[in-house]
Amino acid sequence: MNRKSKRTASSIRRKPTPLAYRNNYSSTSHVNSLHVKTEGGYSFEHGTHPLVNDAKNRALRDYETKTKARFDNIETVLKSIIGQQLRPDFKHWANNELFAQLGVTLDDNVWELNSNSNSQRYFQDLFTKIVFAQFMRMSKDFFVNDPLQGQVQQEARQVFRDSGIHAIGIAPCADGRLAHFVSYILRLPYSLARRKAHAGALFDISESVRNWVFIEHSRFREQKPNPADEPTRYLKMAVYHFSKADPSHQGCAAHGSDDHKAAEAALTKLKDFRQAIENRFGCGSTVETILIGVNTDDDSLKVHVPNENGKVCLERYVETSELYSQTKNMSVDDAKFIIENAIDSCNINRHSTKPRDGIKRLLSWFIANNFSQIEYVNNYEQGCYDDIGHAERFIGIGSGFEEVQLRNLSYYSFLDTIEEGVNDVDVGIKIFKGLNIKRGLPIPIIIRCDYDGRVPGSKERAKKKASRLEKAVHNRYKELSTCGLVQTMATLRDYTGCQPVEKLA
């Protein structure tokens, strides 16, 4: 593998994407990443590996390049616009130029620079407003146009049902290098998987139990996603991460870049969640748990294989990078056989039992999907990401953020209150001190509170919560806030449909 130079987070500089980049994404359709067939008028195209979907990879690359360009070119474009302040029609011209270059506009009054204004603060305020405008634009495009086809659930849902799973909750680390875990690394529809990120993958067990109760209640009362008498289970997945290229510095910050501690902590959370369900609701309510490690250098996986009783062990795992290389020149059927055999063998070689057939089927599907992402990184990143460290563009806190499905776009942490999620937010601020503040750029923080449009008063409660979180952010980071280096935007979203985010006045 061609490893690129290793750099610390503070030394990373994102290169602006060419503004003339042409987006061809809208012509693509959803393609299943495991079955060779034609679907939705779009033919499956093999990559160099028989299980890789090359056409899907090109579509995902188009979306990633187009979306990140909107954020990465802000600094360059803004500096060129501000350099023309002496124009008599500056405000009108500035908005036209901004729209031509980045596709967004701002209120005319924000371009006003008076004699008492600080030029650096003026630049910082405009920079953050453009970041927020780009997020609003991205959210609208994501939910209305569904560019990743993440609202197409039928095939993936069938795979889960055939594997004995009726719903899935994913708890990745809040690190931005895992933000694309659902749509890219595992190639799942975002609308099928519940994703709640926490620093170090240390998810809230009580909150997860409440969500499980809600899902099981829906099965009992509404037969959704399937009737309660069907022998299926809820799947909880914890996702930790590590770096093989620079393990001492680019691992999980919440665990001091100690890979073993990161994996062990995530596994402990899974065990405690499973035990909480069984203790409270009886052994008949047992959930399935899966532990996955992500090598953030190349998006390959370490899949920890459970035994027939669903117990996970840190020493029992398969590595998708090795399986990808081993099966690269095989037929589709032979490659699938090798994957399933590897899943069984890693347990037998550790004197344990094989996983149940349904879980083996599901893990095989995950691994095959990940092969496409491995080849994605091989083709477009020469086998290893240039930004092996942090390179996020903004911080997102609160609930939701389904529209953030791109690597290193956002550091996102799920939380209800700043007090409960203070460690997660502190980690994010520390990261952005190296990414932005050292360069004279502010830290953009987007606050999100989802609400249920069917429930009276839900939106008003979400408004109050978003305002409370916003105030708490500025109070906690008062020194940075006072000088304009922490700036926020509070948003709401009705999660019952595919509506884009709303900006709080």
C-alpha positions as CSV (number, residue, x, y, z in Angstrom):
1,M,0.0,0.0,0.0
2,N,1.3,3.4,-1.0
3,R,1.3,5.3,2.3
4,K,1.3,9.1,2.1
5,S,3.2,11.3,4.5
6,K,1.9,11.3,8.0
7,R,1.0,14.6,9.6
8,T,-0.4,15.7,12.9
9,A,-3.9,17.3,13.1
10,S,-2.5,20.8,13.5
11,S,-0.3,20.6,10.4
12,I,-3.1,19.5,8.0
13,R,-4.2,22.1,5.5
14,R,-7.2,21.3,3.3
15,K,-6.5,22.1,-0.3
16,P,-9.3,24.0,-2.0
17,T,-11.1,21.9,-4.5
18,P,-11.2,23.3,-8.1
19,L,-14.2,25.5,-8.4
20,A,-14.8,24.3,-11.9
21,Y,-15.4,20.8,-10.7
22,R,-18.3,19.3,-12.7
23,N,-20.8,17.2,-10.8
24,N,-22.4,14.2,-12.6
25,Y,-23.9,12.7,-9.5
26,S,-27.6,13.4,-10.4
27,S,-27.5,10.9,-13.2
28,T,-26.8,8.0,-10.9
29,S,-29.2,5.5,-9.3
30,H,-29.2,3.2,-6.4
31,V,-27.2,0.1,-6.9
32,N,-26.9,-2.9,-4.6
33,S,-23.3,-3.5,-3.7
34,L,-23.4,-7.2,-3.5
35,H,-25.6,-8.6,-6.3
36,V,-24.5,-8.4,-9.9
37,K,-27.6,-7.2,-11.8
38,T,-29.2,-4.2,-13.3
39,E,-31.4,-2.1,-11.0
40,G,-33.2,1.3,-11.5
41,G,-31.8,1.5,-15.1
42,Y,-28.2,1.5,-13.9
43,S,-25.9,-1.4,-14.6
44,F,-23.6,-2.9,-12.0
45,E,-20.0,-2.4,-13.0
46,H,-17.2,-4.5,-11.4
47,G,-14.1,-2.8,-10.1
48,T,-10.9,-4.8,-9.9
49,H,-12.5,-7.0,-7.3
50,P,-15.5,-9.1,-8.2
51,L,-17.6,-7.9,-5.3
52,V,-16.8,-4.2,-5.8
53,N,-19.4,-1.8,-7.4
54,D,-17.3,0.6,-9.4
55,A,-20.3,2.6,-10.7
56,K,-21.4,3.3,-7.1
57,N,-17.9,4.3,-6.2
58,R,-17.8,6.9,-9.0
59,A,-21.2,8.3,-7.8
60,L,-20.1,8.5,-4.2
61,R,-16.8,10.2,-5.3
62,D,-18.8,12.8,-7.3
63,Y,-20.9,13.6,-4.2
64,E,-18.0,13.8,-1.9
65,T,-15.9,16.1,-4.1
66,K,-18.8,18.4,-4.9
67,T,-19.9,18.8,-1.3
68,K,-16.5,19.3,0.3
69,A,-15.6,21.8,-2.4
70,R,-18.4,24.1,-1.1
71,F,-16.7,24.2,2.3
72,D,-13.0,24.1,1.4
73,N,-13.1,27.0,-1.1
74,I,-14.7,29.5,1.4
75,E,-11.5,31.0,2.7
76,T,-10.0,31.6,-0.7
77,V,-13.2,33.0,-2.3
78,L,-13.9,35.2,0.7
79,K,-10.5,36.8,0.7
80,S,-10.7,37.6,-3.0
81,I,-14.2,39.2,-2.4
82,I,-13.1,41.3,0.6
83,G,-10.2,42.5,-1.5
84,Q,-12.7,44.4,-3.6
85,Q,-14.3,46.4,-0.8
86,L,-13.6,49.8,-2.5
87,R,-16.0,49.0,-5.3
88,P,-19.0,51.4,-5.2
89,D,-21.5,48.5,-5.6
90,F,-19.5,46.2,-3.3
91,K,-22.5,44.6,-1.3
92,H,-24.4,43.7,-4.5
93,W,-21.3,42.6,-6.3
94,A,-20.1,40.5,-3.3
95,N,-23.3,38.5,-3.2
96,N,-23.3,37.9,-6.9
97,E,-19.7,36.8,-6.8
98,L,-20.3,34.6,-3.8
99,F,-23.2,32.9,-5.5
100,A,-21.2,32.4,-8.7
101,Q,-18.3,30.9,-6.9
102,L,-19.9,28.9,-4.0
103,G,-23.6,28.8,-4.8
104,V,-24.9,30.7,-1.7
105,T,-25.7,34.3,-0.8
106,L,-25.8,36.3,2.5
107,D,-28.0,39.2,3.6
108,D,-26.7,42.4,2.1
109,N,-26.2,44.1,5.5
110,V,-23.6,41.5,6.6
111,W,-21.2,42.9,4.0
112,E,-21.2,46.3,5.6
113,L,-17.8,47.3,7.1
114,N,-17.8,50.5,9.1
115,S,-14.8,52.4,10.5
116,N,-15.2,50.8,14.0
117,S,-15.1,47.2,12.7
118,N,-12.2,44.9,13.2
119,S,-11.1,43.6,9.8
120,Q,-10.1,40.2,11.3
121,R,-13.4,39.9,13.2
122,Y,-15.2,41.0,10.0
123,F,-13.6,38.2,8.1
124,Q,-14.3,35.6,10.8
125,D,-18.0,36.5,10.9
126,L,-18.4,36.3,7.2
127,F,-16.5,33.0,7.1
128,T,-18.8,31.4,9.6
129,K,-21.9,32.7,8.0
130,I,-20.9,31.1,4.7
131,V,-20.1,27.8,6.4
132,F,-23.6,27.9,8.0
133,A,-25.2,28.8,4.6
134,Q,-23.4,25.9,2.9
135,F,-24.7,23.5,5.6
136,M,-28.2,24.7,5.0
137,R,-27.8,24.2,1.3
138,M,-26.3,20.7,1.8
139,S,-29.2,19.7,4.1
140,K,-31.8,20.7,1.6
141,D,-30.1,18.9,-1.2
142,F,-29.6,15.8,1.0
143,F,-33.2,15.4,2.1
144,V,-35.0,16.6,-1.0
145,N,-32.9,15.1,-3.7
146,D,-31.5,12.1,-1.8
147,P,-28.2,12.1,-3.7
148,L,-26.9,9.0,-1.8
149,Q,-30.1,7.1,-2.3
150,G,-30.2,6.7,1.5
151,Q,-34.0,6.7,1.5
152,V,-34.1,3.5,-0.5
153,Q,-34.4,0.8,2.1
154,Q,-36.0,-2.2,0.5
155,E,-33.0,-4.4,-0.4
156,A,-31.0,-3.6,2.8
157,R,-34.1,-4.2,5.0
158,Q,-34.6,-7.6,3.4
159,V,-30.9,-8.5,4.1
160,F,-31.4,-7.6,7.7
161,R,-34.7,-9.5,8.0
162,D,-33.2,-12.6,6.4
163,S,-30.4,-12.3,9.0
164,G,-32.9,-12.2,11.8
165,I,-32.5,-8.4,12.5
166,H,-35.4,-6.0,12.5
167,A,-33.6,-2.7,13.5
168,I,-30.0,-1.5,13.9
169,G,-28.5,1.2,16.1
170,I,-24.9,2.3,15.4
171,A,-22.7,4.1,18.0
172,P,-19.5,5.3,16.3
173,C,-16.9,7.6,17.8
174,A,-17.7,11.3,17.3
175,D,-14.4,11.6,15.3
176,G,-15.1,13.1,11.9
177,R,-13.1,10.3,10.2
178,L,-16.0,8.0,11.0
179,A,-18.8,10.3,9.9
180,H,-19.2,8.4,6.6
181,F,-19.4,5.0,8.3
182,V,-23.0,4.3,7.4
183,S,-23.2,5.5,3.8
184,Y,-19.6,4.8,2.6
185,I,-17.8,2.3,4.8
186,L,-20.7,-0.1,5.2
187,R,-22.8,1.1,2.2
188,L,-26.1,1.2,4.2
189,P,-29.1,3.5,3.6
190,Y,-28.8,6.2,6.2
191,S,-32.5,6.1,6.8
192,L,-32.3,2.5,7.9
193,A,-29.6,2.8,10.6
194,R,-30.0,4.9,13.8
195,R,-26.6,6.6,14.3
196,K,-25.7,8.4,17.5
197,A,-22.0,9.4,17.8
198,H,-20.1,9.8,21.1
199,A,-16.4,10.5,21.8
200,G,-14.7,7.1,22.1
201,A,-17.9,5.3,21.1
202,L,-19.0,5.6,24.8
203,F,-22.7,5.7,24.1
204,D,-25.4,6.4,26.7
205,I,-26.8,3.0,27.8
206,S,-30.0,4.4,29.3
207,E,-30.8,6.4,26.1
208,S,-30.2,3.3,24.0
209,V,-32.5,1.2,26.2
210,R,-35.2,3.9,25.8
211,N,-34.8,3.7,22.0
212,W,-35.0,-0.1,22.1
213,V,-38.3,0.1,24.1
214,F,-39.7,2.5,21.5
215,I,-38.8,0.1,18.7
216,E,-40.3,-2.9,20.4
217,H,-43.4,-1.0,21.2
218,S,-43.8,-0.1,17.5
219,R,-43.5,-3.7,16.6
220,F,-46.1,-4.7,19.2
221,R,-48.6,-1.9,18.4
222,E,-48.1,-1.1,14.7
223,Q,-46.3,-4.2,13.3
224,K,-43.4,-1.9,12.3
225,P,-40.8,-2.7,11.1
226,N,-42.2,-6.3,11.5
227,P,-44.6,-8.0,13.8
228,A,-43.5,-8.6,17.4
229,D,-44.0,-12.4,17.1
230,E,-41.4,-12.8,14.4
231,P,-38.1,-14.2,15.9
232,T,-35.9,-11.2,15.0
233,R,-33.7,-9.1,17.2
234,Y,-32.4,-5.6,17.6
235,L,-28.8,-5.1,16.6
236,K,-26.5,-2.7,18.5
237,M,-23.1,-1.9,16.9
238,A,-20.3,0.0,18.5
239,V,-17.6,1.4,16.2
240,Y,-14.1,2.3,17.5
241,H,-11.1,3.4,15.4
242,F,-7.4,3.2,15.0
243,S,-4.6,4.2,12.7
244,K,-2.0,1.7,11.4
245,A,0.0,4.4,9.8
246,D,0.4,6.5,12.9
247,P,-1.0,4.6,15.9
248,S,0.5,6.7,18.6
249,H,-1.0,10.0,17.4
250,Q,-3.9,9.4,15.0
251,G,-5.9,6.9,17.1
252,C,-8.9,7.8,19.2
253,A,-8.3,11.0,21.2
254,A,-10.8,10.0,23.8
255,H,-8.6,7.0,24.7
256,G,-5.2,8.5,24.2
257,S,-4.7,6.8,20.9
258,D,-4.6,3.4,22.7
259,D,-6.3,1.0,20.3
260,H,-6.8,-1.7,22.9
261,K,-8.5,0.7,25.3
262,A,-10.7,2.0,22.6
263,A,-11.8,-1.5,21.6
264,E,-12.2,-2.6,25.2
265,A,-14.3,0.5,26.2
266,A,-16.6,0.0,23.2
267,L,-17.1,-3.7,24.0
268,T,-17.8,-2.9,27.7
269,K,-20.6,-0.6,26.5
270,L,-22.1,-3.3,24.3
271,K,-22.0,-5.8,27.1
272,D,-23.6,-3.4,29.6
273,F,-26.3,-2.5,27.1
274,R,-27.1,-6.2,26.5
275,Q,-27.1,-6.9,30.2
276,A,-29.4,-3.9,30.9
277,I,-32.0,-5.2,28.4
278,E,-31.9,-8.8,29.8
279,N,-32.0,-7.6,33.4
280,R,-34.9,-5.3,32.8
281,F,-37.0,-7.2,30.3
282,G,-35.9,-10.9,30.6
283,C,-33.5,-13.1,28.6
284,G,-36.2,-13.4,25.9
285,S,-35.5,-9.8,25.0
286,T,-31.8,-10.4,24.2
287,V,-30.3,-8.1,21.6
288,E,-27.5,-8.8,19.1
289,T,-24.2,-6.9,19.5
290,I,-21.4,-6.3,17.0
291,L,-18.1,-4.6,17.6
292,I,-16.2,-3.1,14.6
293,G,-12.9,-1.3,14.4
294,V,-12.1,1.1,11.6
295,N,-8.7,1.8,10.3
296,T,-9.1,5.5,9.5
297,D,-6.1,5.5,7.1
298,D,-8.0,3.4,4.5
299,D,-11.5,2.6,5.8
300,S,-10.7,-1.1,6.2
301,L,-12.4,-2.9,9.1
302,K,-11.6,-5.2,12.0
303,V,-14.8,-7.2,12.4
304,H,-15.1,-8.9,15.8
305,V,-17.1,-12.1,15.2
306,P,-19.6,-13.1,18.0
307,N,-20.0,-16.8,18.9
308,E,-23.3,-18.7,18.6
309,N,-24.6,-17.0,21.9
310,G,-23.8,-13.6,20.6
311,K,-20.8,-13.0,22.8
312,V,-18.1,-10.8,21.4
313,C,-14.4,-11.2,22.1
314,L,-11.6,-8.7,21.2
315,E,-9.3,-11.6,20.1
316,R,-11.8,-13.0,17.6
317,Y,-11.9,-10.9,14.4
318,V,-11.3,-10.8,10.7
319,E,-9.7,-8.0,8.8
320,T,-11.3,-6.9,5.6
321,S,-8.1,-5.6,4.1
322,E,-6.7,-9.1,4.2
323,L,-9.9,-10.7,2.8
324,Y,-10.0,-8.1,0.0
325,S,-6.5,-9.0,-1.1
326,Q,-7.1,-12.7,-0.7
327,T,-10.3,-12.7,-2.8
328,K,-9.4,-10.1,-5.4
329,N,-8.9,-12.5,-8.4
330,M,-11.7,-15.0,-7.5
331,S,-15.2,-15.4,-8.9
332,V,-18.1,-13.8,-7.0
333,D,-19.2,-17.1,-5.5
334,D,-15.7,-18.1,-4.5
335,A,-15.1,-14.8,-2.9
336,K,-18.3,-15.1,-0.8
337,F,-17.3,-18.6,0.3
338,I,-13.9,-17.4,1.5
339,I,-15.5,-14.6,3.5
340,E,-18.0,-16.9,5.2
341,N,-15.2,-19.5,5.9
342,A,-13.0,-16.8,7.4
343,I,-15.8,-15.7,9.7
344,D,-16.3,-19.3,11.0
345,S,-12.6,-20.0,11.2
346,C,-11.6,-17.1,13.3
347,N,-13.8,-18.4,16.1
348,I,-12.9,-22.1,15.7
349,N,-9.2,-21.2,15.8
350,R,-9.8,-19.4,19.0
351,H,-11.6,-22.5,20.5
352,S,-15.0,-20.8,20.3
353,T,-18.2,-21.5,18.4
354,K,-19.3,-20.2,15.1
355,P,-21.8,-17.3,15.0
356,R,-25.4,-18.2,14.2
357,D,-26.1,-18.4,10.4
358,G,-28.1,-15.1,10.3
359,I,-25.2,-13.1,11.9
360,K,-22.7,-14.8,9.6
361,R,-24.8,-13.8,6.6
362,L,-25.0,-10.2,7.8
363,L,-21.3,-9.9,8.6
364,S,-20.5,-11.4,5.2
365,W,-22.6,-8.7,3.6
366,F,-20.9,-5.9,5.6
367,I,-17.5,-7.2,4.6
368,A,-18.4,-7.4,0.9
369,N,-19.8,-3.9,1.1
370,N,-16.6,-2.7,2.7
371,F,-14.6,-4.1,-0.2
372,S,-16.1,-1.4,-2.4
373,Q,-14.9,1.3,0.1
374,I,-11.4,-0.3,0.2
375,E,-11.2,0.0,-3.5
376,Y,-12.7,3.5,-3.3
377,V,-9.7,4.6,-1.2
378,N,-7.3,2.7,-3.4
379,N,-8.5,4.4,-6.5
380,Y,-9.1,7.9,-5.3
381,E,-6.7,8.3,-2.4
382,Q,-3.8,6.0,-3.5
383,G,-4.6,3.5,-0.8
384,C,-4.3,5.9,2.2
385,Y,-6.1,9.2,3.0
386,D,-3.9,12.3,2.7
387,D,-5.7,13.7,5.8
388,I,-5.0,10.7,8.1
389,G,-5.6,13.1,11.1
390,H,-8.5,15.4,11.8
391,A,-9.6,17.8,9.0
392,E,-13.2,18.5,10.0
393,R,-15.0,21.6,8.7
394,F,-17.4,22.3,11.6
395,I,-18.7,20.8,14.9
396,G,-22.2,19.4,15.1
397,I,-23.9,18.8,18.5
398,G,-27.3,17.6,19.5
399,S,-29.5,15.1,17.6
400,G,-29.8,14.1,14.0
401,F,-27.3,15.3,11.4
402,E,-28.2,12.5,9.1
403,E,-27.1,14.7,6.2
404,V,-23.5,14.5,7.4
405,Q,-22.3,11.3,5.7
406,L,-18.9,12.4,4.6
407,R,-15.5,11.6,6.1
408,N,-13.9,14.5,8.1
409,L,-16.7,16.9,7.2
410,S,-17.9,17.3,10.8
411,Y,-17.0,16.4,14.3
412,Y,-20.4,15.3,15.6
413,S,-21.6,14.4,19.1
414,F,-25.0,13.3,20.1
415,L,-26.1,15.0,23.4
416,D,-29.1,16.3,25.2
417,T,-27.3,18.8,27.5
418,I,-23.8,20.3,27.5
419,E,-23.3,19.0,31.0
420,E,-23.9,15.4,29.9
421,G,-21.8,15.7,26.7
422,V,-19.2,18.1,28.0
423,N,-16.3,15.6,27.4
424,D,-17.4,15.1,23.8
425,V,-17.6,18.9,23.1
426,D,-14.3,19.6,24.9
427,V,-12.6,17.1,22.6
428,G,-14.1,18.8,19.6
429,I,-13.0,22.2,20.7
430,K,-9.5,20.9,21.3
431,I,-9.4,19.5,17.8
432,F,-10.5,22.7,16.2
433,K,-8.0,24.8,18.1
434,G,-5.5,23.0,16.0
435,L,-7.5,23.0,12.8
436,N,-9.0,26.5,12.7
437,I,-7.9,28.9,15.5
438,K,-4.2,28.5,14.8
439,R,-5.0,29.7,11.3
440,G,-7.1,32.6,12.5
441,L,-10.4,31.0,11.6
442,P,-13.3,30.6,14.0
443,I,-14.9,27.4,15.2
444,P,-18.3,27.0,13.6
445,I,-20.7,25.0,15.8
446,I,-24.1,23.9,14.5
447,I,-26.6,22.9,17.1
448,R,-29.4,20.5,16.1
449,C,-32.6,19.5,17.9
450,D,-34.9,17.2,16.1
451,Y,-38.7,17.2,16.9
452,D,-41.7,15.1,16.0
453,G,-44.1,17.1,13.9
454,R,-47.0,14.8,14.9
455,V,-46.7,15.6,18.6
456,P,-48.3,18.9,19.8
457,G,-45.7,21.2,21.3
458,S,-42.7,19.1,20.2
459,K,-41.3,21.9,18.0
460,E,-41.6,24.5,20.7
461,R,-39.8,22.3,23.1
462,A,-37.1,21.6,20.5
463,K,-36.7,25.4,20.1
464,K,-36.2,25.9,23.8
465,K,-33.7,23.1,24.0
466,A,-31.7,24.4,21.0
467,S,-31.6,27.9,22.5
468,R,-30.5,26.4,25.9
469,L,-27.7,24.4,24.2
470,E,-26.5,27.4,22.3
471,K,-26.4,29.6,25.4
472,A,-24.5,26.8,27.3
473,V,-21.9,26.6,24.5
474,H,-21.1,30.3,24.7
475,N,-21.0,30.2,28.5
476,R,-18.6,27.2,28.6
477,Y,-16.3,28.6,26.0
478,K,-16.8,32.3,26.9
479,E,-13.2,33.4,26.2
480,L,-13.3,32.0,22.6
481,S,-16.9,33.2,22.2
482,T,-16.2,36.8,23.3
483,C,-13.5,37.3,20.6
484,G,-15.6,35.6,17.9
485,L,-13.6,32.4,17.7
486,V,-16.6,30.2,18.6
487,Q,-19.7,31.0,16.6
488,T,-23.0,29.0,16.6
489,M,-26.1,28.4,14.5
490,A,-29.1,26.7,16.1
491,T,-31.3,24.5,13.9
492,L,-34.4,22.3,14.1
493,R,-35.7,19.4,12.0
494,D,-38.9,17.4,11.9
495,Y,-37.4,13.9,11.8
496,T,-40.7,12.2,10.8
497,G,-40.1,12.9,7.1
498,C,-37.4,14.0,4.7
499,Q,-37.6,17.7,5.4
500,P,-34.4,19.7,5.4
501,V,-33.2,21.5,8.5
502,E,-34.7,24.8,9.7
503,K,-32.6,27.7,11.0
504,L,-33.6,29.2,14.3
505,A,-34.1,32.9,14.1
